[in-house]
Amino acid sequence: MISTPDAARSAHEGDLPTRTYGPPASVVIGSLVVGFVFVVVLEFLVIISFVGQRLWTDPALKEDFLFTLPLLLWVVVAVSVTVTVLRVITSWLQIHERGFELRSLFRRTRTVSWDEVGQVIAARDIDRGTAPEVLDAPETAYDGVYVMDRQGRRILAVSSRFFGHRAQEMTLQRAREAGVSIEHIDAITPAELMRQAPEAMSFVDRHPNLLLLLLLAFYVGHNVLTFAVWGL
């Protein structure tokens, strides 16, 4: 781990970013594409079997749970993906001198004042090894800016991929103005960050490969079940 102390940065007033930040166009488009892949492409066998055989006319669809299960699982996938995509593309973060507010559809509004913040951790480079990155972060951005409460729990993670590096800079600037302790980390591994701040990273952040394996296992299992119950 390589850490550097926080230093005050001067900025011309005209160079300051706006206070409200949302996902950039690349995130919106990427989220819609990923949603389409999860609901349609990876579930193509389920869809083509259901439509091709006109299974909505089959009486067993309402009477046999096992026969209905592939369709129920697809509905669960479609609803879950839709909710997740809408949460991402409708999210917006407002940062001001009193604190910040995070809003989006299907999410409880989070309003926090700087008095509730105990520390901000700004990690420039989190070495995840071979873990895949869905979206590349700008070179000037931090891998993660984590706003922690006084008990060491994560309040907010400001990602440059989803809110942009200007949101990160504004978070650090407002925290500095409010007298919040800021720790800049140049390079760190997820394991080191977990030891330093156990609740800074979510389960998905800590185990991205495990999440991919679980998703792969689900889609393989769903397609095998569909083929076994419905056929082609």
Summary of the structure (lengths in Angstrom):
residues: 232
radius of gyration: 21.9
end to end distance: 53.8
largest distance: 70.8
contacts: 651
relative contact order: 0.18
helix: 50%
strand: 20%
